[in-house]
Amino acid sequence: EAAAPGEGLGLPIAGELAAALGASIELAPNPGGSCIRLTVPPQPEPAA
């Protein structure tokens, strides 16, 4: 039984968010819990 039950939707949602932002997502599974890194490229400054 999982310590924190859920529907398993977090990573797919994060993947969709990454795709929408032109970002990359990395997953590093660990025995004590996974580490997820979302890298978002810098956005250009809006024109004044």
N, CA, C and O atoms as a GROMACS GRO file, in nm:
protein
  192
    1GLU      N    1   0.085  -0.119   0.000
    1GLU     CA    2   0.000   0.000   0.000
    1GLU      C    3   0.089   0.124   0.000
    1GLU      O    4   0.186   0.132   0.074
    2ALA      N    5   0.055   0.221  -0.083
    2ALA     CA    6   0.132   0.344  -0.093
    2ALA      C    7   0.113   0.431   0.030
    2ALA      O    8   0.005   0.435   0.090
    3ALA      N    9   0.221   0.501   0.068
    3ALA     CA   10   0.213   0.593   0.182
    3ALA      C   11   0.120   0.710   0.152
    3ALA      O   12   0.051   0.759   0.241
    4ALA      N   13   0.119   0.754   0.027
    4ALA     CA   14   0.032   0.864  -0.015
    4ALA      C   15  -0.042   0.820  -0.140
    4ALA      O   16   0.006   0.842  -0.252
    5PRO      N   17  -0.159   0.759  -0.124
    5PRO     CA   18  -0.232   0.709  -0.241
    5PRO      C   19  -0.277   0.823  -0.332
    5PRO      O   20  -0.302   0.935  -0.288
    6GLY      N   21  -0.288   0.792  -0.458
    6GLY     CA   22  -0.334   0.891  -0.555
    6GLY      C   23  -0.376   0.822  -0.682
    6GLY      O   24  -0.381   0.699  -0.688
    7GLU      N   25  -0.406   0.900  -0.781
    7GLU     CA   26  -0.450   0.845  -0.908
    7GLU      C   27  -0.337   0.833  -1.009
    7GLU      O   28  -0.358   0.781  -1.119
    8GLY      N   29  -0.217   0.880  -0.974
    8GLY     CA   30  -0.105   0.870  -1.066
    8GLY      C   31  -0.113   0.970  -1.181
    8GLY      O   32  -0.060   0.944  -1.289
    9LEU      N   33  -0.178   1.083  -1.159
    9LEU     CA   34  -0.196   1.182  -1.265
    9LEU      C   35  -0.090   1.291  -1.265
    9LEU      O   36  -0.079   1.366  -1.362
   10GLY      N   37  -0.012   1.303  -1.159
   10GLY     CA   38   0.082   1.414  -1.146
   10GLY      C   39   0.184   1.421  -1.257
   10GLY      O   40   0.205   1.528  -1.316
   11LEU      N   41   0.250   1.308  -1.289
   11LEU     CA   42   0.353   1.310  -1.392
   11LEU      C   43   0.296   1.336  -1.531
   11LEU      O   44   0.355   1.415  -1.605
   12PRO      N   45   0.184   1.275  -1.571
   12PRO     CA   46   0.126   1.310  -1.702
   12PRO      C   47   0.086   1.458  -1.711
   12PRO      O   48   0.104   1.520  -1.817
   13ILE      N   49   0.034   1.514  -1.604
   13ILE     CA   50  -0.003   1.657  -1.605
   13ILE      C   51   0.123   1.742  -1.617
   13ILE      O   52   0.125   1.839  -1.692
   14ALA      N   53   0.228   1.706  -1.543
   14ALA     CA   54   0.354   1.780  -1.552
   14ALA      C   55   0.412   1.770  -1.693
   14ALA      O   56   0.468   1.867  -1.744
   15GLY      N   57   0.399   1.654  -1.757
   15GLY     CA   58   0.447   1.637  -1.894
   15GLY      C   59   0.373   1.726  -1.992
   15GLY      O   60   0.434   1.785  -2.081
   16GLU      N   61   0.241   1.736  -1.976
   16GLU     CA   62   0.162   1.825  -2.062
   16GLU      C   63   0.200   1.971  -2.040
   16GLU      O   64   0.210   2.048  -2.135
   17LEU      N   65   0.222   2.008  -1.915
   17LEU     CA   66   0.264   2.145  -1.883
   17LEU      C   67   0.400   2.174  -1.945
   17LEU      O   68   0.420   2.281  -2.003
   18ALA      N   69   0.493   2.080  -1.934
   18ALA     CA   70   0.626   2.098  -1.992
   18ALA      C   71   0.615   2.117  -2.143
   18ALA      O   72   0.680   2.206  -2.199
   19ALA      N   73   0.534   2.035  -2.210
   19ALA     CA   74   0.518   2.047  -2.355
   19ALA      C   75   0.460   2.183  -2.393
   19ALA      O   76   0.503   2.244  -2.491
   20ALA      N   77   0.362   2.230  -2.317
   20ALA     CA   78   0.299   2.359  -2.346
   20ALA      C   79   0.396   2.475  -2.330
   20ALA      O   80   0.383   2.576  -2.399
   21LEU      N   81   0.493   2.461  -2.240
   21LEU     CA   82   0.588   2.568  -2.213
   21LEU      C   83   0.717   2.554  -2.293
   21LEU      O   84   0.805   2.639  -2.283
   22GLY      N   85   0.729   2.449  -2.373
   22GLY     CA   86   0.854   2.425  -2.444
   22GLY      C   87   0.964   2.384  -2.350
   22GLY      O   88   1.081   2.407  -2.377
   23ALA      N   89   0.927   2.324  -2.239
   23ALA     CA   90   1.020   2.285  -2.134
   23ALA      C   91   1.057   2.138  -2.146
   23ALA      O   92   1.001   2.065  -2.228
   24SER      N   93   1.151   2.095  -2.064
   24SER     CA   94   1.185   1.954  -2.056
   24SER      C   95   1.157   1.906  -1.914
   24SER      O   96   1.158   1.984  -1.819
   25ILE      N   97   1.131   1.777  -1.902
   25ILE     CA   98   1.102   1.718  -1.773
   25ILE      C   99   1.189   1.594  -1.757
   25ILE      O  100   1.201   1.514  -1.850
   26GLU      N  101   1.249   1.579  -1.640
   26GLU     CA  102   1.333   1.463  -1.609
   26GLU      C  103   1.280   1.398  -1.483
   26GLU      O  104   1.234   1.465  -1.391
   27LEU      N  105   1.288   1.267  -1.480
   27LEU     CA  106   1.245   1.191  -1.363
   27LEU      C  107   1.362   1.108  -1.315
   27LEU      O  108   1.422   1.034  -1.392
   28ALA      N  109   1.395   1.120  -1.186
   28ALA     CA  110   1.500   1.041  -1.124
   28ALA      C  111   1.439   0.964  -1.008
   28ALA      O  112   1.426   1.018  -0.898
   29PRO      N  113   1.400   0.837  -1.032
   29PRO     CA  114   1.338   0.760  -0.924
   29PRO      C  115   1.440   0.724  -0.817
   29PRO      O  116   1.554   0.689  -0.847
   30ASN      N  117   1.399   0.732  -0.693
   30ASN     CA  118   1.482   0.697  -0.578
   30ASN      C  119   1.398   0.613  -0.483
   30ASN      O  120   1.275   0.625  -0.482
   31PRO      N  121   1.461   0.527  -0.404
   31PRO     CA  122   1.385   0.444  -0.310
   31PRO      C  123   1.299   0.525  -0.212
   31PRO      O  124   1.190   0.482  -0.176
   32GLY      N  125   1.346   0.642  -0.170
   32GLY     CA  126   1.272   0.724  -0.074
   32GLY      C  127   1.172   0.818  -0.138
   32GLY      O  128   1.097   0.885  -0.068
   33GLY      N  129   1.168   0.823  -0.270
   33GLY     CA  130   1.078   0.914  -0.342
   33GLY      C  131   1.147   0.966  -0.466
   33GLY      O  132   1.270   0.979  -0.468
   34SER      N  133   1.072   0.995  -0.566
   34SER     CA  134   1.128   1.039  -0.694
   34SER      C  135   1.156   1.188  -0.694
   34SER      O  136   1.093   1.265  -0.622
   35CYS      N  137   1.252   1.227  -0.777
   35CYS     CA  138   1.284   1.368  -0.798
   35CYS      C  139   1.244   1.402  -0.942
   35CYS      O  140   1.289   1.336  -1.036
   36ILE      N  141   1.161   1.502  -0.958
   36ILE     CA  142   1.116   1.545  -1.090
   36ILE      C  143   1.168   1.686  -1.113
   36ILE      O  144   1.146   1.776  -1.032
   37ARG      N  145   1.237   1.705  -1.227
   37ARG     CA  146   1.293   1.836  -1.260
   37ARG      C  147   1.225   1.888  -1.386
   37ARG      O  148   1.223   1.821  -1.489
   38LEU      N  149   1.170   2.007  -1.376
   38LEU     CA  150   1.107   2.076  -1.489
   38LEU      C  151   1.196   2.194  -1.524
   38LEU      O  152   1.216   2.284  -1.443
   39THR      N  153   1.251   2.194  -1.646
   39THR     CA  154   1.339   2.301  -1.690
   39THR      C  155   1.266   2.382  -1.796
   39THR      O  156   1.235   2.332  -1.904
   40VAL      N  157   1.239   2.508  -1.764
   40VAL     CA  158   1.165   2.597  -1.852
   40VAL      C  159   1.262   2.696  -1.915
   40VAL      O  160   1.337   2.762  -1.843
   41PRO      N  161   1.263   2.707  -2.049
   41PRO     CA  162   1.353   2.803  -2.112
   41PRO      C  163   1.311   2.946  -2.081
   41PRO      O  164   1.193   2.972  -2.059
   42PRO      N  165   1.407   3.038  -2.080
   42PRO     CA  166   1.371   3.178  -2.054
   42PRO      C  167   1.280   3.231  -2.164
   42PRO      O  168   1.293   3.195  -2.281
   43GLN      N  169   1.188   3.315  -2.125
   43GLN     CA  170   1.094   3.376  -2.218
   43GLN      C  171   1.143   3.516  -2.253
   43GLN      O  172   1.200   3.584  -2.167
   44PRO      N  173   1.122   3.561  -2.376
   44PRO     CA  174   1.165   3.696  -2.413
   44PRO      C  175   1.084   3.802  -2.337
   44PRO      O  176   0.968   3.781  -2.302
   45GLU      N  177   1.149   3.913  -2.313
   45GLU     CA  178   1.082   4.026  -2.248
   45GLU      C  179   0.977   4.082  -2.343
   45GLU      O  180   1.002   4.094  -2.462
   46PRO      N  181   0.859   4.117  -2.291
   46PRO     CA  182   0.758   4.179  -2.379
   46PRO      C  183   0.805   4.317  -2.426
   46PRO      O  184   0.872   4.389  -2.353
   47ALA      N  185   0.767   4.352  -2.548
   47ALA     CA  186   0.803   4.484  -2.601
   47ALA      C  187   0.730   4.592  -2.524
   47ALA      O  188   0.613   4.578  -2.488
   48ALA      N  189   0.801   4.702  -2.499
   48ALA     CA  190   0.742   4.812  -2.423
   48ALA      C  191   0.655   4.899  -2.508
   48ALA      O  192   0.597   4.996  -2.459
   0.00000   0.00000   0.00000
